[in-house]
């Protein structure tokens, strides 16, 4: 395992990139690629490390992500091809963004915290904010369109393809969650057709119209009060369910144009682990760094590059006992990482 650190001055601000490469390989049949994992740690505005999550990566190497610091709140960013951080902002009433997916044009889908009412207060900061959760679509010029499914309590945008079509979920007036498809202002509801299915949550759409996501069944228990979580893929006008073998829960996160799917499953100890589903074959994905507690893959592009986050077990730190680090997974024939060619 190698360890490197870059300190880069950009527009008079300091960004620290702490990158580590892992020699761990993913081995499986059917020519499933091996990966070299690289840690990407972006300091919060307060300069803290250990709060980074990477959400998606496009073919140009642009990466969407954010911070997990609950004191900071939702803070979204995009890393350009030179690993420069650009904060994702929308209108003045949007006080926080959570970028999820990014397409080849640099368009982004995600969720936003939107102020719908400001109530004056005598206590600092002298106002009480009433907010809601909306989806957003951000075009390549940085202009945001808020996405609110009609009459929904909340809307969350999660996936986007190169045509700017968006998928996600919404909560209806009765409190039930459904999936949605959005295209140029038009909303359509997505509900899986499996018997006993309750919640539907699409997470990604590729350029051939295939959609992946998760759904809950009605097998409710004390351990699973909302039912069990399963994956689904929609293709050729058909929903098909799938589960990671022996996994307690399966949550697909992304699908590329080759139909390769990445996501998260829960093992027998309820620990989050990651998978690649390629050619109808599952492969475990694990960054393999020391003290790794969970690995959560969230994005894959058409080059097979993947991104996500991993957490470490650090009980000596009572403030952040499970620090979160972003990672990029590079197929093993990729160039040696550097600040300029990390994901090119």
C-alpha positions in Angstrom: 0.0 0.0 0.0 1.3 3.4 -1.0 0.4 6.7 0.6 0.6 10.2 -1.0 -0.6 13.7 -0.1 -1.0 16.7 -2.3 -1.5 20.3 -1.1 -2.9 22.4 -3.9 -3.5 26.2 -3.8 -6.6 27.1 -5.9 -8.0 30.6 -5.9 -6.1 31.4 -2.7 -7.8 28.5 -0.8 -6.1 25.4 0.3 -7.4 22.0 -0.5 -5.7 18.9 0.8 -6.0 15.6 -1.1 -5.0 12.7 1.0 -4.7 9.8 -1.4 -3.9 6.2 -0.7 -3.8 3.3 -3.2 -4.7 -0.2 -2.1 -3.2 -3.3 -3.6 -6.3 -5.3 -2.9 -7.7 -6.9 -6.1 -11.2 -8.1 -7.0 -10.9 -11.5 -8.5 -13.7 -13.3 -10.3 -14.5 -15.1 -13.5 -16.0 -13.6 -16.7 -13.2 -10.9 -17.0 -14.5 -8.8 -14.2 -11.8 -6.2 -13.6 -9.5 -5.8 -10.7 -9.4 -2.4 -9.0 -6.9 -0.2 -7.4 -8.5 2.0 -4.8 -7.5 5.6 -4.2 -8.6 7.6 -1.1 -9.8 11.2 -1.8 -10.2 13.3 1.3 -11.6 16.8 0.8 -11.3 19.1 3.8 -14.5 20.7 5.1 -14.7 24.5 5.1 -13.3 24.2 8.7 -10.3 22.3 7.4 -11.4 18.9 8.9 -10.8 15.6 7.2 -12.8 12.4 7.6 -16.2 13.6 6.4 -16.0 13.0 2.6 -18.5 11.1 0.5 -18.2 10.7 -3.3 -21.4 10.0 -5.1 -20.9 9.6 -8.9 -18.3 9.9 -11.6 -18.7 10.7 -15.3 -16.5 9.6 -18.3 -14.5 12.9 -18.1 -13.5 12.2 -14.5 -15.8 14.8 -12.9 -17.1 13.7 -9.5 -20.1 14.7 -7.5 -20.0 14.4 -3.7 -20.4 16.1 -0.4 -19.6 16.1 3.3 -21.2 13.9 6.1 -20.5 16.4 8.9 -23.8 16.8 10.7 -22.7 20.1 12.3 -21.9 21.5 8.8 -25.2 20.3 7.3 -25.5 19.0 3.8 -22.7 20.5 1.7 -22.4 19.4 -1.9 -19.5 19.8 -4.3 -18.2 18.8 -7.7 -14.5 17.8 -8.3 -13.4 18.7 -11.8 -10.9 16.8 -13.9 -8.0 18.4 -12.0 -9.6 17.6 -8.7 -10.6 21.2 -8.0 -13.6 21.6 -5.7 -16.6 23.6 -6.9 -19.5 24.1 -4.4 -22.9 23.2 -5.8 -25.2 26.1 -5.1 -28.8 26.9 -6.2 -31.1 29.8 -5.3 -30.8 31.9 -2.1 -33.7 29.9 -0.6 -31.7 26.6 -1.0 -29.6 26.4 2.1 -28.0 22.9 1.4 -27.5 20.6 -1.5 -26.8 16.8 -1.8 -25.5 16.1 -5.3 -26.1 12.5 -6.3 -25.5 11.8 -10.0 -23.5 13.6 -12.7 -23.7 13.0 -16.5 -21.2 13.5 -19.3 -22.3 17.2 -19.7 -21.7 18.0 -16.1 -25.4 18.2 -15.3 -26.3 17.1 -11.8 -29.3 15.6 -10.0 -29.6 15.6 -6.3 -31.6 16.8 -3.3 -31.9 20.3 -1.7 -33.1 21.8 1.5 -35.3 24.6 0.5 -36.6 27.4 2.8 -40.4 27.8 2.4 -41.0 30.2 5.3 -38.9 32.4 7.5 -40.3 33.2 11.0 -38.7 36.2 12.9 -37.3 35.2 16.3 -35.8 37.1 19.2 -33.1 34.5 19.6 -30.0 34.4 17.3 -29.9 33.9 14.3 -33.2 35.8 14.8 -35.3 33.7 12.5 -36.7 30.2 12.4 -36.5 28.4 9.0 -39.3 26.1 7.8 -37.8 23.9 5.1 -38.7 21.1 2.8 -36.7 18.6 0.7 -36.9 19.0 -3.1 -35.0 17.4 -5.9 -32.9 19.5 -8.2 -31.5 19.4 -11.7 -28.5 21.6 -12.3 -27.6 22.2 -15.9 -24.1 22.6 -17.3 -24.2 26.3 -16.9 -24.9 25.9 -13.2 -28.6 26.9 -13.3 -30.8 24.9 -10.9 -34.4 23.7 -11.5 -36.1 22.5 -8.3 -38.0 19.2 -8.8 -41.2 18.8 -6.7 -43.5 15.9 -7.6 -47.1 17.3 -7.6 -48.7 17.3 -4.2 -45.7 15.4 -2.7 -44.5 16.0 0.9 -40.9 15.6 -0.3 -39.0 14.8 -3.5 -35.5 13.3 -3.9 -33.6 13.2 -7.2 -31.0 10.5 -7.3 -30.0 9.5 -10.9 -29.5 11.3 -14.2 -28.5 10.2 -17.7 -26.9 12.1 -20.6 -30.3 13.2 -21.9 -31.0 15.0 -18.6 -33.7 12.5 -17.6 -33.9 12.1 -13.8 -35.1 9.4 -11.5 -35.7 9.4 -7.8 -38.4 9.1 -5.2 -41.2 11.1 -3.6 -43.5 10.8 -0.5 -47.2 11.2 -1.2 -49.8 12.9 1.0 -50.5 9.6 2.8 -46.8 9.1 3.6 -46.1 6.4 1.1 -42.9 6.5 -1.0 -42.9 6.0 -4.8 -40.4 6.3 -7.6 -40.5 8.9 -10.3 -39.1 9.6 -13.7 -38.7 13.3 -14.8 -38.0 14.6 -18.3 -38.1 18.3 -19.2 -40.8 19.1 -16.7 -42.9 15.9 -17.0 -43.2 13.6 -14.0 -44.2 9.9 -14.2 -44.6 7.6 -11.2 -42.5 4.4 -11.0 -43.8 1.6 -8.8 -42.5 -2.0 -9.1 -45.1 -4.6 -10.0 -43.9 -7.4 -7.6 -46.6 -8.8 -5.2 -46.3 -7.4 -1.7 -44.0 -4.6 -2.7 -44.4 -1.4 -0.8 -41.8 1.3 -1.2 -40.1 1.9 -4.6 -36.9 3.8 -4.8 -35.2 4.2 -8.3 -31.5 5.2 -7.9 -30.1 5.4 -11.5 -31.0 5.5 -15.2 -28.5 4.9 -18.0 -28.5 6.1 -21.6 -30.5 3.1 -22.9 -33.3 3.6 -20.5 -32.5 0.9 -18.0 -33.3 1.9 -14.4 -32.1 0.3 -11.1 -33.2 0.8 -7.6 -34.6 -0.9 -4.5 -38.0 -1.8 -3.1 -39.4 -3.0 0.3 -41.5 -6.1 0.6 -44.2 -6.6 3.2 -42.3 -9.2 5.2 -42.3 -7.0 8.4 -40.6 -8.1 11.6 -39.1 -6.6 14.7 -35.7 -6.6 13.0 -37.1 -5.3 9.7 -40.0 -3.0 10.6 -40.3 -1.7 7.1 -39.9 -5.0 5.4 -36.9 -6.4 3.6 -35.0 -4.4 1.0 -34.4 -5.9 -2.5 -32.9 -4.6 -5.7 -34.6 -4.3 -9.0 -33.7 -3.5 -12.6 -36.1 -2.2 -15.3 -35.3 -3.1 -18.9 -37.2 -4.1 -21.9 -40.4 -2.8 -20.2 -40.0 -5.4 -17.4 -39.1 -5.1 -13.7 -36.8 -7.9 -12.5 -35.9 -8.3 -8.8 -32.4 -9.4 -7.5 -30.6 -9.9 -4.3 -27.0 -10.3 -3.3 -26.6 -14.0 -2.2 -27.2 -14.3 1.5 -27.4 -10.5 1.9 -29.9 -9.2 4.5 -30.6 -6.2 2.2 -29.6 -5.2 -1.3 -29.5 -1.5 -2.5 -28.4 -1.0 -6.1 -26.8 2.5 -6.6 -25.9 2.9 -10.3 -25.9 1.3 -13.7 -23.7 2.1 -16.7 -24.5 1.7 -20.4 -23.1 -1.8 -20.4 -25.7 -2.8 -17.8 -23.0 -3.2 -15.0 -24.6 -2.5 -11.6 -22.9 -1.4 -8.4 -24.5 -1.1 -5.0 -24.5 -2.0 -1.3 -25.6 -5.0 0.6 -25.9 -5.8 4.3 -24.1 -8.9 5.5 -25.1 -11.2 8.3 -23.6 -8.8 10.9 -25.6 -5.8 9.4 -22.4 -4.3 8.0 -22.6 -2.4 4.7 -20.5 -3.9 1.9 -20.4 -3.3 -1.8 -20.9 -5.3 -5.0 -20.5 -5.2 -8.7 -23.1 -7.1 -10.8 -21.7 -7.9 -14.2 -22.8 -10.5 -16.7 -25.2 -11.9 -14.0 -22.3 -12.4 -11.6 -21.8 -10.7 -8.3 -18.4 -9.6 -7.1 -17.5 -8.2 -3.7 -15.9 -4.8 -3.7 -13.8 -3.8 -0.7 -11.2 -1.0 -0.5 -9.0 -3.1 1.7 -7.5 -0.3 3.7 -6.5 -0.8 7.3 -9.3 -0.4 9.9 -12.0 -0.2 7.2 -15.4 -0.7 8.7 -17.8 -0.3 5.7 -17.3 0.1 1.9 -20.2 1.8 0.1 -20.0 2.1 -3.7 -22.3 4.7 -5.2 -21.3 5.3 -8.8 -19.9 3.7 -11.9 -19.1 5.2 -15.3 -18.8 3.7 -18.8 -15.0 3.2 -18.3 -15.8 0.9 -15.3 -14.4 3.5 -12.8 -16.3 3.5 -9.5 -16.6 6.0 -6.6 -18.1 5.9 -3.1 -17.0 6.2 0.5 -15.6 3.9 3.2 -15.7 4.4 6.9 -13.0 3.4 9.4 -13.3 2.3 13.0 -11.7 4.9 15.2 -13.1 4.6 18.7 -10.4 6.9 20.1 -12.2 9.9 18.6 -15.5 10.5 20.4 -16.5 13.2 18.0 -16.1 11.2 14.8 -15.6 7.5 15.7 -16.3 6.4 12.2 -14.5 8.8 9.8 -15.8 8.8 6.2 -13.4 9.0 3.3 -14.2 9.2 -0.4 -12.6 6.7 -2.9 -12.1 6.2 -6.6 -11.8 2.6 -7.8 -9.6 2.4 -10.9 -9.3 -0.7 -13.1 -5.9 -2.2 -12.6 -4.6 -1.2 -16.0 -5.1 2.5 -15.2 -2.3 5.0 -15.0 -0.5 5.5 -11.8 -2.5 8.1 -9.8 -1.3 11.7 -9.6 -3.0 15.0 -9.0 -3.5 15.5 -12.7 -4.4 12.1 -14.0 -6.3 10.6 -11.2 -9.4 9.8 -13.2 -8.5 10.7 -16.8 
